[in-house]
Amino acid sequence: MAQKTNDPKLTDYSVTDALALIDRRFGKDRLLRDLSTPTERLVTAYYLQSRWGYERYNPHAAMHMALSDDGKYTHDGLRAQADTVIAEARKIGARRILELGCGQAFNARVIAEALPEVEVVATDLIEAHITKANERGAHLPNFRAVRSSFTELPDDLGQFDLIFAVETLCHSPEIDAVIERIKARLAPGGTFMFHDAFRRTDWESKSDDLKEALVLNELCLAVPHGYAVWGTWEDALARAGFTDVTTEDISMQGLGTCRRLGRVGLKFLTQWKYRLLRPFVPKHLARNAVAGFLGIYIMYGGAADPASENGITRYGLIRAVGPNAA
Ligand SMILES: C[S@@+](CC[C@H](N)C(=O)[O-])C[C@H]1O[C@@H](n2cnc3c(N)ncnc32)[C@H](O)[C@@H]1O
């Protein structure tokens, strides 16, 4: 291991060193106990306790990766996912758009502002997110947020020309059931698209350390069943009658975010100031330091020589066209 300074750097830590540091600060076994917590309970506790962190991650409470081509984080990069949806909406002439798992609806609000003639409805499991989303979007007449799990999506929401999601569908292990709900709300031939993290198809052949880092990252982000394996969603969409299913691997565009969150996580794990505060920090908020620190390892194998093929996960955009009316 390289010589440590008072201000440790991500590049000082191999994945083995990173896991050892996490074990010293949090106890890996203690963290792993949450693997048996029911998903919805874990998701709700995680997001309620993490709100302070997400609101500090950026001023508009976006809760997803900023994307860029230069390996640097900027708040502007948080618009990338919404910009892709806007381009698709313009292409297909969408009149109604639905966001699943919207958080405080950063994406839906960006879209509603860019497309004032389009009705944008945002949904989320957590009432507190919906309240904040509606407060933040109160000036947008074509926007509203409604509480609904993406496993429910009631019929009275109507049908949408475009349904999208950003870093939320990973929270459900029930892929086929979620696709059926989406299909019921998608207008014939409409577009479904989502950005998310996935396990690489070769994830099982990676080192034990990387696999352990993966499980800890997933768990500390309230995904106890693990990210879906790359290709699983595509197969399920095709089985459900979706066509033109495409996947774009945009893993390298998340490097700037992983560097930023990795540095924040490392600071929290090493600096005295944060270590003294730790007993007063809610459990799931504190565990974001683990997830943030490990992101660069699971996505790129580490900070020293980051490359997508060195990681165990990918970040991608899946797009599919809904079935036409029978
Ligand atoms: C990482 S945040 C992303 C939020 C938003 N998409 C964004 O990009 O800012 C994931 C969101 O998914 C929501 N979520 C988790 N499980 C859900 C479910 N079953 N139905 C609806 N929303 C869910 C959480 O409450 C949280 O707001």
The ligand as a Gaussian input file, in Angstrom:
#p B3LYP/6-31G(d) Opt

LIG

0 1
 C      -31.651000       6.981000      -6.018000
 S      -33.218000       7.706000      -5.812000
 C      -33.430000       8.405000      -7.438000
 C      -34.480000       9.488000      -7.443000
 C      -34.703000      10.152000      -8.789000
 N      -35.026000       9.185000      -9.801000
 C      -33.487000      10.928000      -9.193000
 O      -32.865000      10.570000     -10.192000
 O      -33.190000      11.946000      -8.543000
 C      -34.323000       6.311000      -5.864000
 C      -35.780000       6.672000      -5.569000
 O      -36.563000       5.489000      -5.777000
 C      -37.628000       5.520000      -4.845000
 N      -38.185000       4.164000      -4.739000
 C      -37.623000       3.061000      -4.205000
 N      -38.447000       2.004000      -4.332000
 C      -39.559000       2.451000      -4.969000
 C      -40.776000       1.845000      -5.390000
 N      -41.037000       0.558000      -5.171000
 N      -41.681000       2.611000      -6.037000
 C      -41.443000       3.925000      -6.261000
 N      -40.318000       4.561000      -5.868000
 C      -39.383000       3.829000      -5.241000
 C      -36.994000       6.050000      -3.579000
 O      -37.956000       6.549000      -2.675000
 C      -36.072000       7.125000      -4.167000
 O      -36.731000       8.349000      -4.206000

